[in-house]
Amino acid sequence: MSERFTAPQDDALYLQMCAEIEEKLRRAAPLYTRRYPHVSTLPAEGLRYTPEENNIWTSSFLPGMMCLAAKRTGGAAFLQYKDDYLASFKARLDNRIGISHDLGFLYTLSAVALYKLTGDEEARALALRAADMLCERYNEKGRYIQAWGEFNVGTPYVKIIVDTMLNLPLLFWAGETTGNARYADIATAHAHTCADYLVREDYSSFHTYLMDPATGKAVEGRTHQGFHDNTTWARGQAWVVTGFALAYTYTKEPRFLEVSRKAAEVFLQNLPADFVPYWDFTFNDHIPDLRDSSAASIFTCGLLELAQYVDDAEAARDRAAARTIVRSLYDHYFLHDPDRVGVLTDAIYHRDTGATCVIWGDYFFYETLLRLLGGDKCFW
């Protein structure tokens, strides 16, 4: 498989990509201070983001990109609205708006990132409040963090979802910064439960799993955004690769490394000719459908995280694959207009919404570039 991935390391190109993204961010900064981009309009309507209320799971990705830009360039201008970000995310916790498993996304890429960059104690306190709220969603019997809805209330079951793997770093960070082992214990237990049920024997993945909140027992695998319960949603598989690689970074539990490695093999085997996956692995170049560039960008972050821990040959393959995917994304899916915030076209939120730009795909693409340029795990 490694012979498919031929793109060389090209720092000059990565710097050019960063410069294009950073110009978009400079122009966007005044427009998204307490409201944030989510999913763009369709291509026929210009692929334009509109500011959305801070009540959905994606609100942190634009502040996260600003923090990445500040980290890479040292430019204070990218953080000129940091007080607005913190006020917005504080109000969200104060009013318990949109509380779910996605507290990790929301506060790692806003409050934790700002604390790591600036040492702002208000940001640290805000992130710890979010970590505490995320722990409130932990079911002790089932050893899982509930995804959506009121805690322990379902009809009759509740769900865990694979996306939660990328929310666990908030808890790992909280454990490190406070010395309180309970945060990491909950995160580690949830990761094991995900490995038990969301990851199939062949290392493909379910998107969701039904859980009985009264007993904690697992019921059956389902999907929310994939093609079918028993297919593999591309973005979900990317969450598995990246989430378990990060879980291994924090815990060094061999099982988590093995899950990430084997899930990465599944993802690589399902890449089409241009290296950007279809939105579900049901589809391929012989049975085509819509692509999902956001799944590709999440996956490349995971590959680069994973490459730190595997043998030299596998690491070389993983890095070459990441470079090859990034090159294809830039050549075929990159939106060059500096007045449009979106970075990658042909991303999928839900299949029925069509191909758009999505802010999480833009974020992970930019983070991948920083990793290729020698960055660490950024703010995770």
N, C-alpha and C positions, 0 to 999 in steps of 0.2 A: 504493500500500500504506500510505503514512503516515497516510491518513485513518482507518485502523482503530485507531490508537493515540492515545487521547484523554485518558488520565489526566494531570492536572496534577501538578507538583511539590507535595508535601504533607508538609513537614517535621514538622508536628505528628503526623501519622499515623505517619510513620517512627519518630519518637521514642517513640510509644506502643508500636509493635511491638518496638522495642529494649528498652523497659522490661519488656515481657512476657517476652521471651527472657532477659533478665538475671536476672529473678526465678527462672526455671527453673534457670539456671546456679548461682545462689546456693544453691538447695536441693539441686542435684545434686552440688556440689563435693565434699562428704565421701564420697560413694558411689563416685567414680570417680577414685581417686588413682593406682593402678598397674594398674587394669583399666578398660576403656573401653567405651562404647556402640558398637554396630555396626549391627544391624538390629533393629527392634522386633518384638514379637509381632504377630499379626494383629489386626484390629479387634475380632473377637469375644473376643479374649484381652486387650484393653485397650490395645493399642499401647504396650507398655511395653518399655523397654530393660533389659537385664541386663548387669552388668559382664563383659566378655570379656577373656581373657588378651591380653597385648600380643604377639600373634603374627600378626595379620592387617593388611591394608593400611589400615584405617580408624582405627587407634588414635590418631592425632594430631589428629583433627578436634575432639574435645572439648577437649583442651588448647588447640588453636587458637582455639576459641570463647572460652575463658577469656582468652586473650591479647587477642583483639579487644575483649572487655568491659573489660579493664584499660586498653587503649589509649583506648577511647571515654570511659570514665567517670573514669579516674584512680584507680579503686578497688583498693586493695591486696588486698582480700579475694579477688579473683578469682585472685590469684597465690599464695595462702597454701600451696598444695600443689605449687609449682613444683619444689621439691627432690625430691619423690616422682616427678614427671614425668621429671625428668632422670635419676634413678636407674633408673627403669623403662626408658627408652630407651637408657641406657648398657648395661644388662644385655642388652638385645636385640642390640646390636652385639657385645658381648663374646662372646655365645654364638651369634652369627650365626643368629638366629631369623628365619625368614621373609624372607630376603634376596632381593630381586627389584628390578625397575624402580621399585617403589613407595617406595624409599628417599627419593625426593624429597618425596612427600606426607608421609611419616612424620617427616622431620627438618626440613623447611621450617616446618611448622606447630607444631613442638615446640621444637627447639633453636634454629633461626634466629630464630623469633619471640621466644623468651625472650632471646636475645642482643640483638636489636634493641630490646627493651623495657627491659632491665635492664643491658646491658653485661656480662653474666656470661661470663667467659672459658671456663669449663667448657662452657657451652652452645655457644660458638663452636667449641671443639675437637671437641665431639661431632658437630656438623653437618659439619665438615670430614672427620672419619672416615667419615661416611655418604656424603659426596660421593666420597671415594676408593673406597669399596666400589661405588658406582654406576658409576664409571669402569671398574671391573674387568669390567663386563658389556658393554663396548664392543667390537664386532667391527670391527677396522680395515679389513678387506677390504670388508665390506658397509656400513660407515659407519652402524652402528645400535647401539642399546642393546637387548640381548635382554630380553624380558619375563620370563617365568616360567622356572623350572627351573635345573638346573645349567648353567653357562656352556658354550656350544658343544656341548651334548649334547641331541640331539633324536631323533625317530623317524620319518623321518631328519632332519626339519627343525625349526627353532626358530621362534619368533614374535616379531614386533614388534606392539605394540598402540597404538591411538590414545591411550589414557589416559596414556601416557608423556609426552605433550606437557606435562602439568601437573607432571611430575617434573623437567623441565629447569631451572626456576628455581633449584633447589638448586645446580646446576652453574654457572649464570650468577653467582649470589651468591658462590660459592666463588672463582670467577675474580676477581671484584671485590675481595673481602676479602683475598686472598692476592697478587694480581698475577700469578698463574700462568695464562697464556692457555690451557693445555691443557683446563681445565674447560669454558670457553666454546667452544673449538673442537669438543669432543665434542658438546656440546649443540647447537651450530649444525649440525654434520654430521648428527646424528640428525634434527633438524627438517627438513632438506632431504630426507632419505630418506623421512620420513613424507609430505612433500608430493609426492614422486615416486610413491609406491605406495599409501599409505592414503587419499589424497585423489583421488577420481575426476575425470575431465575436466569433469564438470558440477558439481564441488565438493561433491557428497555424499561419503560416506566409508565405507570398509570399517572394521570393528572391528579385525581383525587381518590380518597378512600373513605367509605362510610364507617363511622365509629359509633358504638352504643355508649352514650355519655353516662348511663347508669352503671354499667359494668366495666366500661373501658375496653370492651372487646371489639376487634376489627370485624367488619361485616362483609364488604366486597368493594372491589375497585370500580371506579367510574371515571368519566371525563366531564369537564365543564367547557373546555375550549377545543379539545381535540376532535377528530373525525368520528371516532367511535370509542366506546369504553375500552375496547381491547386493542386499539391502535396506539401509536406513540406520537404524541404532540411534540413537535420539534422544539418549541421553546421550553416545554417541560423537561425534555431530555437535557437541554442546555443548563437549566437550573440544577439538575442532578449533578452534572459534571462539575460545575463551578461551586455549588453549595457544599458538596462533599470534599472537594479539594480544600476549601476554606475551613471546613470542620476539621480536616486533618491538620491543617496549619496550626490550629489552636490546641488540639488534643493529642496529636500524634498517635491516634488509634488506627492500627493497620487496616481495620475493616473499612474505614472511611476512604482511605487511599485506594483500596481495591475497588470499591464501588465507583469512585471517580474514574479510575483507569478503564474499567470495563465498560462503563457508560460512555466514555469518550470513544472507545472502539465502535460501539453501536452507532454513534453520531457520525463518525468518519465513514463508516461503511454505507451510510445513507446520503452522503453528499452527492449531488448531481454533477454534471460536467463542469459547471461554472463555480462550484464549491459553495453556493448559497442555497440552503435547504428549502424544500417545499415546506409549507406550514405544518404538515403532518407527514410522517414517514410512509403512510399509505401511498403517497404520490411520488413519482420519479419522472425521469425524462421520457419514459414511454407512456406514462399515465400522468401528464402534467396538471398542475393547478397553480394556485398563488404561492409565491415565495414568502419567506419570512426572514428579512435581513436582520431583524432584532435577535432572532435565535442564533444567527451566525455570530453576531457581535458578543452576545453573552458567552457563547461557546469558546470564542477565542480567548476571552479573559480566563475562563476555566482552564484551557489548555496551558496557558502561560503560568498560571498558579501551579498546576499539576507538574509541569516540567521541572520545577525545583526539586522534586522528590523521587523521580524515577531514574532508571539507569541512563547512561549517556546516549545510547542509541535511541531509546524511547523519547528522551528529552529532545534530541535533535529532530526527530520526526514531529513531535508536538509543536515545536517552535516553527519548523518549516511549514506545517499545516496552518498555523495561525497566520504566518506571513502571507501564505498563498490566498487564504480566505480574505484577509484585509485588502490585498491587492485587487481581488475581484470585486469586493465591495466598493472600492474607490473607483475602479474603472467603469463599473456598470450601474451602481446604485447611489452614487454620491451626488448630493444636491449642491451645486456650486454657488448659487445665488446668495450673496452675503446678506441680503435683506430678508431672507427667509431663514427662520431659526432651525428648521429641520435639517438634519445631516444625511440620513439614509432614507431613500425611498423604498417602496415595496416591502413594508413591514406590515404585520397583521396583529390587530388587537383581538377581535373576534372575526372568524371567517366571513360572517355576514356583513361586516362593515367595509370590506374591501381593502385594497392595498393603499397604505398611507405612510406618512412619517409617524413614528412613535418616540416619545422622549426617552424611554428607557433604552431603546436601540441606539439612539444618539449617544447617550451617556456611556454605555458599555463599549461602543466603538472608540470613543475618545479615551476611555480608560485603557483599552487595548493598546492604543498608540503610545501612551505613557509607559506602559509595561514594556513594549518593544524598544523604547528608548532607554530602558534600564531602570524604570520605576519599580517600587515594591508593590505590595498589595493595596496601595493607595489608602483608602479610608476604611476598608473592611477589617 
